[in-house]
């Protein structure tokens, strides 16, 4: 049986590492993934955390064993009868460094060979340090690391515990947010609610930067001059009548607005610490579940309660039916959430029925479950709300 070891710090594991490992298992019968522990190196994550992230990312590879080790890699390989070391190479700088390590290993006369695997071109820019630097500036890292790892980076570097809050129109998402904030104040934890749909409206009605001017021009060109106000901004009510009555047009709108929306959302996230609720009817429809790492609160309500709330907001029954037709049903939302969690081995679904008023007990239970899911119950790591100064 051919054996090899691929060793790295795993601080954290990235898609670049995973690709090298997946290619190596096609060559070797038994692959050891070694997480190195260098006492002279400062790591973001503990050895146990790095090992956990690697095991989660590689769980589907049956002939891979994740271990941690200390000391020289060639010593570990020799002691465990592993004749070959795998090294990933992204560029010439990597090659020169890895060649030096190979030659140092050769000097120990253990007869351990090295097998170099070049990074794929589309992954050569990915590194653990790049993922961490991006997170510090609230960049997007879902194409750098698996979602399980992404969540750990957000928690450790930014003190952000992100969860989506979604549901059909009129289920009372705003009410749930308000009550969860009240719960948070009683236990001393920061909770922020970011309304993604509100961010979308603000881009259409307010912002004057060139990218948003161009965005509005593209939307007017796509959906007609009748949605343009005299000041050059967009009449969102007129636009809503067009896109919420036609799923194809709604999908087209979501595609046009997607990149600018992500930029505004990242700006909203910047500097916020604690539990962050990303609120939107369309998290799943807009393919944005990765932003909250598939951790989602699904709010439900019966149709009578939905219609009653929308009438209070001066919706007609016809408008209610039109908006409902443009969204996934609760059942479909739930199926998609569960499918994503299973497929990406990451996430948690929380459900709450908000049909009847006065359901404070259910909301408290939801909030406590949420804290437990993030490991925040009794955890001082989550930022506390600022206390008012004494006069």
C-alpha positions in Angstrom: 0.0 0.0 0.0 1.4 3.4 -1.0 1.4 6.0 1.8 2.1 9.7 1.8 1.7 12.7 4.1 0.6 16.2 3.3 1.6 18.6 6.0 0.5 22.2 6.6 -0.4 24.5 9.4 -4.1 24.4 8.6 -4.5 27.9 10.0 -7.1 27.6 8.4 -7.6 25.0 5.7 -8.5 26.5 2.3 -9.9 25.2 -1.0 -6.3 25.3 -2.3 -5.3 22.8 0.4 -8.3 20.7 -0.3 -7.7 20.5 -4.0 -4.1 19.3 -3.4 -5.4 16.6 -1.0 -8.1 15.5 -3.4 -5.5 15.1 -6.2 -3.1 13.3 -3.9 -5.6 10.6 -2.8 -5.9 9.6 -6.5 -2.2 8.7 -6.5 -1.7 7.2 -3.0 -3.7 4.5 -1.3 -3.3 6.1 2.2 -2.9 9.8 2.8 -2.1 11.3 6.1 -3.0 15.0 6.5 -0.7 16.4 9.2 -1.4 19.6 11.1 1.9 20.9 12.3 2.5 22.5 15.7 5.4 24.9 15.7 5.9 26.5 19.1 7.7 29.4 17.5 4.8 30.3 15.2 1.8 32.3 16.2 -1.5 30.8 15.0 -4.9 32.3 14.9 -6.5 28.9 15.8 -5.6 26.4 18.4 -4.2 23.0 17.3 -7.6 21.4 18.2 -9.5 24.0 16.1 -7.2 23.6 13.1 -7.6 19.8 13.3 -11.4 20.1 13.6 -11.7 22.4 10.6 -9.5 20.0 8.5 -11.6 16.9 9.6 -14.8 18.7 8.7 -13.5 19.8 5.2 -12.1 16.3 4.4 -14.9 14.1 5.9 -15.9 12.7 2.5 -12.4 11.4 1.7 -12.4 7.9 3.0 -8.6 7.2 2.7 -7.6 10.4 4.5 -6.6 10.6 8.1 -6.1 13.9 9.8 -3.5 14.0 12.6 -1.4 16.6 14.4 2.3 16.3 15.0 5.2 18.2 16.5 8.9 18.4 15.5 10.4 17.7 12.1 8.1 16.4 9.4 10.7 13.9 8.1 11.0 12.5 11.6 7.3 12.0 11.9 7.2 10.4 8.4 10.1 8.1 9.2 8.7 7.0 12.6 5.3 6.2 11.0 6.7 4.4 7.9 5.5 7.1 5.5 7.9 7.2 2.5 6.6 10.3 0.7 5.8 13.9 1.6 3.3 15.8 -0.5 4.0 19.5 -1.2 1.7 22.0 -2.9 3.3 24.6 -5.1 1.5 27.8 -6.1 4.4 29.8 -7.6 8.2 30.0 -8.1 8.6 31.4 -4.6 6.8 28.4 -3.1 8.9 26.1 -5.2 12.2 27.6 -4.0 11.0 27.4 -0.4 9.8 23.8 -0.7 12.9 22.7 -2.6 14.9 24.1 0.4 12.8 22.1 2.8 13.3 19.0 0.7 17.0 19.4 0.8 17.0 20.0 4.5 15.0 16.8 4.9 17.4 15.0 2.7 20.3 16.0 5.0 18.7 14.0 7.8 19.2 10.8 5.7 15.8 9.4 6.4 15.2 8.4 2.8 11.9 10.3 2.7 11.0 11.5 -0.8 8.9 14.5 -1.8 6.1 14.7 -4.3 5.3 18.1 -5.7 1.7 19.0 -6.9 1.3 22.4 -8.6 -1.8 24.5 -7.7 -4.5 24.8 -10.3 -4.4 28.3 -11.9 -7.8 29.3 -10.6 -6.8 28.4 -7.0 -3.2 29.8 -7.0 -4.2 33.1 -5.3 -5.9 31.3 -2.4 -4.0 31.1 0.9 -4.8 31.0 4.6 -3.3 34.4 5.1 -5.3 35.9 2.3 -8.5 34.6 3.7 -7.7 36.1 7.1 -6.7 39.5 5.6 -9.9 39.6 3.6 -12.0 38.9 6.7 -10.3 41.7 8.6 -11.6 44.1 5.9 -15.0 42.4 5.7 -14.2 40.9 2.3 -15.9 37.8 0.8 -14.1 34.6 1.7 -16.6 31.9 0.8 -14.6 31.0 -2.3 -11.4 30.7 -0.2 -12.6 28.3 2.6 -15.5 25.9 3.3 -18.4 27.5 5.2 -17.6 25.7 8.4 -14.2 27.3 8.3 -15.6 30.6 7.2 -17.8 30.7 10.3 -14.9 30.0 12.6 -12.8 32.8 10.9 -15.7 35.3 11.3 -16.1 34.4 15.0 -12.4 34.4 15.8 -11.2 37.5 13.9 -14.3 39.7 13.8 -16.4 38.5 16.8 -19.3 38.1 14.4 -22.0 35.4 14.7 -24.1 35.7 11.6 -27.5 34.2 11.1 -30.1 34.7 8.4 -33.7 35.5 9.2 -36.2 34.8 6.5 -39.7 33.8 5.7 -42.6 34.7 3.5 -43.9 38.3 3.4 -46.0 39.2 6.4 -44.8 36.6 8.8 -43.5 39.3 11.2 -39.7 39.2 10.8 -39.2 42.7 12.1 -41.2 41.8 15.2 -39.0 38.8 15.8 -35.8 41.0 15.5 -37.1 43.5 17.9 -37.9 40.9 20.6 -34.6 39.1 20.1 -32.9 42.4 20.7 -34.8 42.8 23.9 -33.7 39.2 24.9 -30.1 40.1 24.1 -30.2 43.2 26.4 -31.3 41.1 29.3 -28.3 38.7 29.0 -25.8 41.3 27.9 -25.0 40.4 24.3 -24.9 42.6 21.3 -27.5 41.8 18.6 -27.6 43.7 15.3 -30.3 43.4 12.7 -29.4 44.3 9.1 -32.3 44.5 6.6 -31.0 43.4 3.2 -34.2 44.5 1.5 -33.9 48.0 3.0 -30.3 48.2 1.7 -31.6 47.4 -1.8 -34.2 50.1 -1.6 -31.7 52.7 -0.4 -29.5 52.0 -3.4 -32.4 52.7 -5.7 -33.7 55.8 -3.8 -30.7 57.5 -2.3 -27.0 56.8 -3.0 -25.2 59.1 -5.5 -21.9 57.3 -6.0 -21.2 56.4 -9.7 -21.7 52.7 -9.3 -25.2 53.2 -7.9 -26.0 55.7 -10.7 -25.0 53.1 -13.2 -27.0 50.5 -11.4 -30.2 52.6 -11.6 -29.6 53.3 -15.3 -29.3 49.5 -15.9 -32.5 48.8 -14.0 -34.4 51.6 -15.9 -33.1 50.3 -19.2 -34.2 46.8 -18.2 -37.7 47.5 -16.8 -38.8 50.8 -18.4 -38.6 54.6 -18.1 -41.9 54.6 -16.1 -40.1 53.5 -13.0 -37.8 56.6 -13.1 -38.5 59.5 -10.8 -37.9 63.1 -11.9 -34.8 63.3 -9.7 -33.2 60.3 -11.5 -33.9 57.8 -8.7 -36.2 54.8 -9.0 -39.8 54.6 -7.9 -39.6 51.4 -5.9 -43.3 50.9 -5.7 -43.6 51.1 -9.5 -40.7 48.7 -9.9 -42.2 46.3 -7.4 -45.4 46.1 -9.5 -43.3 44.9 -12.4 -40.9 42.5 -10.8 -43.1 41.0 -8.1 -45.6 39.9 -10.6 -43.1 38.0 -12.8 -40.6 35.6 -11.3 -38.3 35.8 -14.4 -38.2 39.6 -14.0 -37.5 39.3 -10.3 -34.6 37.0 -11.0 -33.3 39.4 -13.6 -33.5 42.3 -11.0 -31.7 40.2 -8.4 -28.9 39.5 -10.9 -28.4 43.2 -11.8 -28.4 44.3 -8.1 -26.3 41.5 -6.7 -22.8 42.9 -6.7 -23.6 46.4 -5.5 -25.8 44.9 -2.8 -23.0 42.8 -1.5 -20.8 45.8 -1.3 -23.4 47.8 0.7 -24.0 44.8 2.9 -20.3 44.4 3.6 -20.1 48.0 4.6 -23.0 47.4 7.0 -21.2 44.5 8.5 -18.0 46.3 9.0 -17.1 46.8 12.6 -20.2 45.2 14.0 -19.6 42.6 16.7 -21.9 40.1 18.3 -24.9 38.3 16.9 -25.8 39.7 13.5 -29.3 39.0 11.9 -29.3 39.2 8.1 -33.0 39.9 7.4 -34.6 39.2 4.0 -37.5 37.6 2.4 -35.3 36.4 -0.4 -32.1 35.0 1.2 -32.6 31.7 -0.6 -34.1 33.0 -3.8 -31.1 35.4 -4.1 -28.5 32.6 -3.4 -27.2 34.4 -0.4 -27.4 31.7 2.3 -23.6 31.4 2.2 -23.4 34.8 3.9 -24.8 33.4 7.1 -23.1 30.0 6.6 -26.5 28.2 6.2 -27.5 29.3 9.7 -31.0 30.4 9.2 -34.1 31.3 11.3 -37.2 30.4 9.3 -40.2 32.5 10.5 -43.6 31.1 9.7 -47.2 32.2 10.1 -50.6 31.2 8.9 -52.1 32.9 5.9 -54.7 34.8 7.9 -52.0 36.4 10.1 -49.9 37.3 7.0 -52.9 38.9 5.3 -53.9 40.8 8.4 -50.4 42.2 8.9 -50.1 43.3 5.2 -53.5 45.0 5.3 -52.1 47.0 8.3 -49.3 48.0 5.9 -51.9 49.0 3.3 -51.4 46.1 1.0 -54.3 44.9 -1.0 -55.2 41.2 -1.1 -54.1 41.2 -4.8 -50.7 42.7 -3.9 -50.3 40.0 -1.2 -51.0 37.2 -3.7 -48.6 38.8 -6.2 -45.8 39.0 -3.7 -46.4 35.5 -2.5 -46.2 34.2 -6.1 -42.7 35.8 -6.5 -41.3 34.0 -3.4 -40.6 30.4 -2.4 -43.2 28.9 -0.2 -42.2 28.1 3.4 -42.0 24.4 2.6 -39.7 25.1 -0.3 -37.5 27.4 1.8 -37.2 24.7 4.4 -36.3 22.0 1.9 -33.6 24.3 0.4 -32.1 25.1 3.7 -31.9 21.5 4.7 -30.4 20.5 1.4 -27.7 23.2 1.7 -26.8 22.1 5.2 -26.5 18.5 4.2 -24.6 19.3 1.0 -22.1 21.7 2.6 -21.9 20.0 6.0 -22.5 23.3 7.7 -25.4 25.2 9.1 -28.4 25.0 11.4 -32.1 25.6 10.8 -34.2 27.3 13.5 -38.0 27.6 13.0 -40.5 29.7 14.8 -44.3 30.1 14.3 -45.2 33.7 14.6 -48.9 33.4 13.8 -50.2 34.6 17.1 -49.2 37.8 19.0 -47.5 37.6 22.4 -45.3 34.7 21.7 -42.4 36.0 23.8 -41.8 32.6 25.4 -41.1 31.0 22.0 -38.8 33.9 21.0 -36.8 33.5 24.2 -36.5 29.8 23.6 -35.3 30.6 20.0 -32.8 33.1 21.2 -31.4 30.7 23.9 -31.1 27.9 21.3 -29.3 30.3 19.0 -26.8 31.2 21.6 -26.3 27.6 22.4 -25.8 26.8 18.7 -23.0 29.4 18.5 -21.5 28.2 21.8 -22.3 31.7 23.3 -24.2 30.6 26.4 -22.2 32.0 29.2 -19.4 32.9 26.8 -17.7 36.2 27.5 -16.1 36.1 24.0 -19.3 37.6 22.5 -19.2 41.5 22.8 -21.4 43.0 25.5 -23.6 46.0 24.9 -22.1 49.4 25.9 -23.2 50.4 29.3 -24.5 54.0 29.8 -22.2 56.3 31.6 -23.0 57.2 35.2 -23.9 60.9 35.7 
